[in-house]
Amino acid sequence: MEPTRILIFDTTLRDGEQSPGASLNVHEKLEIAHQLAKLNVDIIEAGFPISSPAQFEAVRRIAEEVNCIIAALARANEKDIKAAADALLPAPRKRIHTFASTSDYHILGKFGHEKYGRSLEEKRKTILKMSIDAVTYAKTFTDDVEFSAEDAGRTDIGYLSEVIEAAIEAGATTVNIPDTTGYTLPFEFGNKIAELKKRVKNIDKAIISVHCHNDLGLAVANSLSAILNGARQVECTINGIGERAGNASLEEIVMILNVRKDLLNYYTNINTREIYNTSKMVSAFTGLLVQRNKAIVGENAFAHESGIHQDGVLKNRETYEIMTPESVGIPKNKIVLGRHSGRHGLKVRLQELGYTVNDEELQKVYDAFIELADKKKEVFDDDLRMLMGDEIQKREEIYELDYLHVNAGTNLVPNAVVRIKVGDKIIEESATGDGPVDAVFNSIERALSIKSELESYQVRSVTAGREAMGEVIVRIRSGGKSFTGRGISTDIIEASAKSYLNALNQKELYFKEEPLNKKEQISEVI
């Protein structure tokens, strides 16, 4: 590998999905994986196969269909590694990514039982052996094995060096140094990478990777510091989503290396013109909105409001812009189709936006498109993204809205009637509420004999104008877990009903797919 090339390891489908309420179904993961391949990432971490049947199936489908190095996560034990290997079986290029805890915090917390050793020193020896055994076993399935030292950011450099050296000796071709808790500062993290290069005698036999979390807002800065000190793979996510405060943002790292070539003599193979499409797709499927002032892909990233800025940009874009919107794939004209557009035009535009559809799927999307086009004069790219997300979610619906009627007014007690399809059954109920949305939610709960805690309710306009599509995103809590649902319609009350039912569908699917190892507490954080 060229010394100035930085590999991009995308973990949106694994760590990114760990964002609270951001669960993705198999079809959504597959669509995102295809788009990541179009973005030209080097490695896609498709999931954690041992954790549930849905995770296993998603990894298997991606391994089967997507032309990229596909990675699967596994803890340092044979059961996890075998599940990862089985899920990856169809992949022409595969990687098993196994990990073990190395910091004293994790060793004493997660491996406190005496069976791992009575003293910290004994426990460290146990972890070392587990790491060696895990890499050795993974190597029997593929030559491409990555080992991660969980919580390396807070791990003693002496012990970390010992574990990394042993993992490489056992056959690891990539060694990942995660800042699992987002604790380190850039100079500190960079020094740790530099020290590993000095101390680990066989470090030249493996690629150094980093996986930084954003708890202190330093994930991207830490990743860059690691690159300057010898790391050649960065693990990151689209829009920076992930556990807690998220991960290093792919688009920020890539564009920093792209824009600051004067100081950073490194490059990636990312097709930057697919960044915007990928960001939009991930946001639509996860229900995690991108903040307006988010770097690179936020709504305000290329907006100029002050008169001085506007004047400068009009005279010369470089006055206030260090990159162009086109360089990250933001189109100049988002109006694409209307009611007279045909199936072929729709299919071509969907492909340009990153979606793959067969003839049967195209017909369903086209029907929804025509219905929308009858309500709107102009259909925008974001409308199409919402339609695609809606159609993909319908594939796994348990509850489906069949009919909705709402009475509300200044001097009326809001009342809603809903009719819900549950398999072959139709259930109809009515209820009142503090407002029309509350009445709709109450009627749904009464119809399904379900009660959930509503954690958040967000409404936004997908595109501009009075005829704009409205998107409602709700997050509910049930059984100790949060679930996000989204619904779209030109009628915001209908969108609210759809979003609530979608969240309930996510909940039902989650509890239907029992984890394969119920008795164990699965840790997915590295």
Salt bridges, closest charged atoms under 4 A:
ASP15 OD2 - ARG14 NH2 3.85
ASP15 OD2 - HIS211 NE2 2.86
ASP15 OD2 - HIS213 NE2 3.28
GLU17 OE1 - LYS29 NZ 3.09
ASP42 OD1 - ARG5 NH2 2.46
GLU45 OE1 - ARG14 NE 3.15
GLU45 OE2 - HIS97 ND1 2.76
GLU57 OE2 - ARG60 NH2 2.78
GLU64 OE2 - ARG60 NH1 3.15
GLU65 OE1 - HIS34 NE2 3.27
GLU65 OE2 - ARG61 NH2 3.26
ASP80 OD2 - ARG75 NE 2.72
ASP86 OD1 - LYS82 NZ 2.90
ASP104 OD1 - ARG124 NH2 2.96
GLU114 OE1 - ARG118 NE 3.88
ASP133 OD2 - LYS129 NZ 2.70
ASP144 OD1 - ARG95 NE 2.82
GLU146 OE1 - ARG95 NH1 2.83
GLU146 OE2 - HIS97 NE2 3.44
GLU150 OE2 - HIS106 ND1 3.70
GLU150 OE1 - LYS110 NZ 2.81
ASP151 OD2 - HIS106 NE2 3.63
ASP151 OD2 - ARG154 NE 3.04
GLU165 OE2 - LYS201 NZ 3.98
GLU195 OE2 - LYS198 NZ 3.82
GLU195 OE1 - ARG199 NE 2.84
ASP215 OD2 - ARG244 NE 2.71
GLU235 OE1 - HIS211 ND1 2.91
GLU251 OE2 - LYS294 NZ 2.77
GLU252 OE2 - LYS294 NZ 2.74
ASP262 OD2 - ARG260 NH2 2.81
GLU299 OE2 - ARG292 NH1 3.32
ASP311 OD2 - LYS315 NZ 3.07
GLU321 OE2 - HIS304 NE2 2.82
GLU321 OE1 - ARG317 NH2 2.84
GLU352 OE1 - ARG349 NH1 2.43
GLU360 OE2 - LYS364 NZ 3.95
GLU361 OE2 - ARG395 NH2 2.77
ASP381 OD2 - ARG349 NH2 2.57
ASP382 OD2 - LYS280 NZ 3.45
ASP382 OD1 - ARG385 NH1 2.77
ASP383 OD2 - LYS376 NZ 2.69
GLU391 OE2 - LYS394 NZ 3.40
ASP402 OD2 - ARG419 NE 3.04
GLU428 OE1 - ARG419 NH1 3.54
GLU445 OE1 - LYS451 NZ 3.24
GLU455 OE1 - ARG475 NE 2.92
GLU455 OE2 - ARG477 NH1 3.89
GLU471 OE1 - ARG460 NE 2.57
GLU471 OE2 - ARG486 NE 3.12
GLU494 OE2 - LYS498 NZ 3.66
GLU508 OE2 - LYS507 NZ 3.86
GLU520 OE1 - ARG75 NH1 3.53
